[in-house]
Amino acid sequence: MEVPLIRGLDGNFPKIDPSVFVSEAAYIVGDITIGEGSSIWPGCVIRADYGDIIIGKNCSLQDNCVLHTDDHLDLGDNVLLTHGAVVHGGKVGSNVLVGVNAVLLEDADVSDFVFIGAGAIVRGYVPPHSLVIGVPGQIRPLSPAQEARLQNPTANYVRNAKRFIDNGLGLQIPVTPSEGEAQ
């Protein structure tokens, strides 16, 4: 069953865990995998028309985020993309917070436990336990408070997504058969 805002392209249909909250106002197309407990909020666009996009467990892609790639994009677990963040390819580790309107360019390689400030532009390698702020992004060590914030950055959004699902909001994600099973 194809949901109008979740579309296949060239035989690649998004694989979305049934526990994922997907807003009725999101658009998801192509070779995409979204892990359990994640949430996709209004205005979010995930477009995998040139390469694949993998989104880990308990990720929260807030309003008006854009994910696209020319080859491959990989988000780890517990990634929080706040409002208007743009990720264009690359790799994002686990326990990462990407601030409002921040941009990660194709060559971004963001390690685990990274806090990217609002409006930052990120290119290249970002080591673990870093803060990135500014244009271009300047890398600094995390403060203890920032480090603590990254221990479970998406916990509130995992709970909020469940609340939305429990209230009948969002798209019903069909359970797709595993490879090799009869369709």
C-alpha positions as CSV (number, residue, x, y, z in Angstrom):
1,M,0.0,0.0,0.0
2,E,1.5,3.3,-1.0
3,V,0.7,6.3,1.2
4,P,0.5,9.6,-0.8
5,L,3.3,11.3,1.0
6,I,5.5,8.2,1.2
7,R,6.6,7.3,-2.3
8,G,8.7,4.8,-4.1
9,L,11.0,5.8,-6.9
10,D,12.7,3.5,-9.4
11,G,11.6,0.4,-7.4
12,N,13.0,1.8,-4.1
13,F,10.3,2.2,-1.5
14,P,11.0,3.7,1.9
15,K,11.4,1.1,4.7
16,I,9.8,2.7,7.8
17,D,9.5,0.9,11.1
18,P,5.8,0.8,12.1
19,S,6.6,2.6,15.4
20,V,7.7,5.7,13.6
21,F,5.6,8.8,13.8
22,V,5.3,10.4,10.3
23,S,3.3,13.7,10.1
24,E,0.7,13.9,7.3
25,A,2.6,17.0,6.1
26,A,5.9,15.2,5.5
27,Y,7.2,14.0,2.2
28,I,9.4,10.8,2.0
29,V,10.6,9.4,-1.3
30,G,13.1,6.8,-2.5
31,D,15.7,4.5,-1.0
32,I,15.1,5.4,2.7
33,T,15.3,3.4,5.9
34,I,13.9,4.9,9.2
35,G,14.5,3.1,12.5
36,E,12.2,2.4,15.3
37,G,11.0,5.2,17.6
38,S,11.9,7.9,15.2
39,S,9.6,10.9,14.4
40,I,9.2,12.9,11.2
41,W,7.4,16.2,11.8
42,P,5.4,18.6,9.5
43,G,7.2,20.0,6.5
44,C,10.1,17.5,6.7
45,V,11.3,16.4,3.3
46,I,13.5,13.2,3.0
47,R,14.4,12.8,-0.7
48,A,16.6,9.8,-1.7
49,D,16.5,10.1,-5.4
50,Y,20.2,9.9,-6.1
51,G,21.5,7.9,-3.2
52,D,20.2,6.1,-0.1
53,I,19.3,7.7,3.3
54,I,19.5,5.7,6.5
55,I,18.0,7.2,9.7
56,G,18.7,5.3,12.9
57,K,16.5,4.6,16.0
58,N,14.9,7.4,18.1
59,C,15.8,10.2,15.7
60,S,13.6,13.3,15.6
61,L,13.4,15.3,12.4
62,Q,11.5,18.4,13.3
63,D,9.5,20.8,11.3
64,N,10.8,21.8,7.9
65,C,14.0,19.7,8.0
66,V,15.4,18.7,4.6
67,L,17.5,15.5,4.0
68,H,18.9,14.8,0.6
69,T,22.1,13.3,-0.9
70,D,24.0,12.8,-4.1
71,D,25.2,9.4,-2.9
72,H,24.7,8.4,0.8
73,L,23.4,9.9,4.0
74,D,23.6,8.1,7.3
75,L,22.2,9.3,10.6
76,G,23.0,7.4,13.7
77,D,20.7,6.8,16.7
78,N,19.3,9.6,18.9
79,V,19.9,12.4,16.4
80,L,17.8,15.5,16.9
81,L,17.5,17.7,13.8
82,T,15.7,20.8,15.0
83,H,13.5,23.1,12.9
84,G,14.8,23.9,9.5
85,A,18.0,21.9,9.6
86,V,19.4,20.8,6.3
87,V,21.5,17.7,5.9
88,H,22.9,17.1,2.4
89,G,24.6,13.8,2.5
90,G,27.5,12.7,4.7
91,K,27.5,10.9,8.0
92,V,26.1,12.0,11.4
93,G,26.9,9.9,14.4
94,S,24.7,9.0,17.4
95,N,23.6,11.4,20.1
96,V,23.9,14.5,17.9
97,L,21.8,17.7,18.2
98,V,21.7,19.9,15.0
99,G,20.4,23.4,15.8
100,V,17.8,25.5,14.1
101,N,18.6,26.2,10.5
102,A,22.0,24.6,10.7
103,V,23.4,23.1,7.4
104,L,25.5,20.0,7.0
105,L,27.1,19.8,3.6
106,E,27.8,16.6,1.5
107,D,31.3,16.1,3.0
108,A,30.2,16.4,6.6
109,D,31.4,13.5,8.9
110,V,30.0,14.2,12.3
111,S,31.1,11.9,15.1
112,D,29.1,10.9,18.2
113,F,28.1,13.3,20.9
114,V,28.2,16.5,18.9
115,F,26.2,19.7,19.4
116,I,25.8,21.8,16.3
117,G,24.6,25.3,17.1
118,A,21.8,27.2,15.3
119,G,22.7,28.5,11.9
120,A,26.1,26.7,11.7
121,I,27.5,25.4,8.4
122,V,29.3,22.2,8.8
123,R,31.9,20.7,6.4
124,G,34.4,17.9,6.9
125,Y,35.2,16.0,10.0
126,V,33.9,16.9,13.4
127,P,35.5,14.9,16.3
128,P,33.4,13.3,19.1
129,H,32.3,15.5,22.1
130,S,32.5,18.7,20.1
131,L,30.5,21.9,19.8
132,V,30.2,23.5,16.4
133,I,29.1,27.1,16.0
134,G,29.3,29.8,13.4
135,V,29.8,30.2,9.6
136,P,31.9,28.3,8.7
137,G,31.5,26.1,11.7
138,Q,34.2,26.4,14.4
139,I,34.8,23.3,16.5
140,R,35.2,23.6,20.3
141,P,35.0,21.2,23.2
142,L,31.6,20.6,24.8
143,S,30.8,22.1,28.2
144,P,29.6,19.6,30.8
145,A,26.0,20.9,30.4
146,Q,26.1,20.4,26.6
147,E,27.6,16.9,27.1
148,A,24.7,16.0,29.5
149,R,22.2,17.3,26.9
150,L,23.5,14.8,24.4
151,Q,23.1,11.8,26.6
152,N,19.5,11.3,25.3
153,P,18.7,14.3,23.1
154,T,15.5,12.8,21.6
155,A,13.8,11.4,24.7
156,N,11.1,14.1,24.9
157,Y,10.4,13.7,21.1
158,V,10.1,9.9,21.3
159,R,7.5,10.5,24.0
160,N,5.8,13.3,22.1
161,A,5.6,11.1,18.9
162,K,3.9,8.3,20.9
163,R,1.5,10.9,22.2
164,F,0.6,11.9,18.6
165,I,0.2,8.3,17.5
166,D,-1.9,7.5,20.5
167,N,-4.2,10.5,19.5
168,G,-4.6,9.1,16.0
169,L,-2.4,11.6,14.3
170,G,0.2,11.0,11.7
171,L,0.3,8.5,8.8
172,Q,-0.4,4.8,9.4
173,I,2.8,3.1,8.4
174,P,2.2,-0.2,6.7
175,V,4.2,-3.2,7.7
176,T,6.1,-4.3,4.6
177,P,7.1,-7.9,4.1
178,S,10.7,-8.8,4.7
179,E,12.8,-9.6,1.6
180,G,12.0,-13.1,0.4
181,E,8.5,-13.2,1.9
182,A,5.5,-13.4,-0.4
183,Q,3.9,-10.1,-1.1
